[in-house]
Amino acid sequence: MDFTQNERLAQINEQTLIIGVDVAKHKHVARAIDDRGRDLSKRLIFSNSMQGFSDLLEWTAGLAAENGRPKLLIGMEPTGHYWLNLAYYLKTKGEKPVVVNPMKVKRSKELDDDSPTKNDTKDAKVIAQVVRNGRYHEPILPEDVYAELREGIKLYDMIQEDLSSIKAQMHNTLDRYFPEFLTVFKDWTGKAALHFLENGYLPEDIDQKTEEELLREVKKSAKRAIGLKRMRQLKQAASVSVGLTVGLRMARQEFRFLVDQFRALQERLEALETQLEDLVLHVPGSDRMIAMKGIGTMTVAGFFAEVGDLSNYRDPRQIIKLAGLNLKMNQSGLFKGKTTITKRGRRRLRSILYQVARSLSFHNEGFKTLHAYYKNRAKNPLTGKQSFIALSRKLIKIFFVIGTRKCSFSEKRMVRDIPQLPNVQEVA
């Protein structure tokens, strides 16, 4: 659960020992200060290992006893993924690690010595000073189903990237050896197209077979939606092909390899989707979210993979900020600049919400009505993209209410509860 800065400052007093940790891949550096910012010890360099983590706690325990400060507050930058092992270790030991925004650390470097110099020892103290000023956050470290969802969605993205790479490589190979192929088969991932590619059919192979022979061959894989007309088109394309006629033996192997990779990744992706759909149903309220028209199971799985347990939040605005969908204004004196979103948050969460908002504006009557209102209202009408962002923010609030109150979504009620909507017809 996150706190306001005043609440964070209230937790720091004369009993608090503040530790700043500069995280790296192999070795970390720690500095200790009190609530007034005074150094309490020389730096500690400890390894990214169980022994190193134990050394850190032993060092802090000694400082706490020596200075009469039993309350421990350990802060660090969320540098890549290197901080996670230490953070989870501290959590298992009953400590609550906190994180500071790297941008705040960067901008605070010159406050003490008027120098932009960067080194691990200095950074550790700067991190401690940022924590002391209450400019830290308690990270959400997912566990149980939320941890499984986060890792599962990460793997899902990896497979999707590999699939995209395979598709790009297949187009590259087709462009070189049979560029006319895609004028006959619009999608090379169809059963008939895959059969020809898997069996290494290049223009010279197709020329040597009759239309009937090609049809009998392809019927082994594709039973429907394929006939002599398509085979005639394929032979015509092969007869005028400008594809390469060199390196054909290896080219056939390349096609087979790419098809094998595509099928293996596709099967793994489908299996993973089934597992993720199973997992997300263990999250309170997820079934009601999935029941919303225009919301898919993978959308809800992706949402919880990024957000975690909704009980960690006191207000949906915290999730809006986490997604980087909170608004920023550029204003000074009489000048009033453009209002935009900060984009300082989880990019994948923002992308998920934006894409599903577009879908909802077409398929969900309540969101379609709201989208039309945002775009056509008399005062401050929004562009299409701005409206999708507004719908994304609205969806976060709806998910938060469904997940915390265990209630169902009602399109009619959503529209009715927005007083700005004039003379809105009841939605179906």
Buried (B, 14 or more C-beta within 10 A) or exposed (E): EBBEEEEBBEBBEEBBBBBBBBBBEEBBBBBBBBBEEEEBBEBBBBEBEEEBBEBBBEBBEEBBEEBEBEBBBBBBBBBEEBBBBBBBBBBEEEBBBBBBBEEBBBEBBEEEEEEEEEEBBBBBBBBBBBBBBBBBBBBBBBEEBBBBBBEBBEBBEEBEEBBEEBBEBBEEBBEEBBBBBBEBBEEBBBBBBBBBBBBBBBBEBBEEBEBEEBBEBBBEBBEEEBEEEBBBBBBBBBEEBEBBEEEBEEBBEBBBBBBEBBBEBBEBBEEBBEBBBEBBBEBEBBBBBBEBEBBEBBBBBBBBBBBBBBEBBEEBBBBBBBBBBBEEEEEEEEEEEEEEBEEBBBEBBBBBBBBBBBBBBEEBBBBBBBBBBBBEEEEEEBEEEBBBBBBBBBBBBBBBBBBBEEEEBEBEEBBBEBEEBEEBEEBE
